[in-house]
Amino acid sequence: MKRLCLALIGLMALAGSAAAADLARRAPVPYYPKAPAYLPYNWTGFYIGLNGGGAFGSSAWDSTGSRNISGGLVGGTIGYNYQWGQAVFGVEGDIDWADISGKTTNLCPAGCRTSDTWLSTVRGRLGYAADRFMPFVTGGAAFGDVRASTPGFGTASSTNAGWTLGGGLAGAITQNWTAKVEYLYVDLGKFNCGISCGAGLTTDNVSFKSNILRAGVNYKF
């Protein structure tokens, strides 16, 4: 009987120790994977794209005064951006087919017309990177094929170099695709059309100034 009591006491002690061990053992902590760190968009890289939009402005001849011009343009873009902090420095070039024109019958009954058939710009850009959005200013050189014509007299043309200045807003759609809207003021200067454009003056100068509103989409490498 004594041995039986000692055995029961021993079993109770072992059971108590096991229960205490179970109570002391903490439940495993569930594992939750860490969310990846968010990285702001980086604008550095080469890009190519397409652009298109509309234009309006004015052209003046010495002999017939000023006339409004308007039309559209579409073409390609290539450029490079380098981001330093939140500043983005870039260079961009584009060449567009254009159909921008206007005419007047002032002192020109047949209708004296100014037109532009292509337009190209080479510009520097300075932007502010607000993550996936970037407002920017831009400016540089502009080139175009300015034509002056009068029915019955002929057409004179000149590839003119001038300047452009403007600004816009770019936005990242995905890691590689971006889009933009921009405004450019373009002044292609003047050229002398002589008597070819029917003005009747050998010193008839033709100017071309245009406001351009366009949008574009680019692929960044």
Summary of the structure (lengths in Angstrom):
residues: 221
radius of gyration: 35.9
end to end distance: 89.9
largest distance: 141.0
contacts: 686
relative contact order: 0.18
helix: 10%
strand: 64%
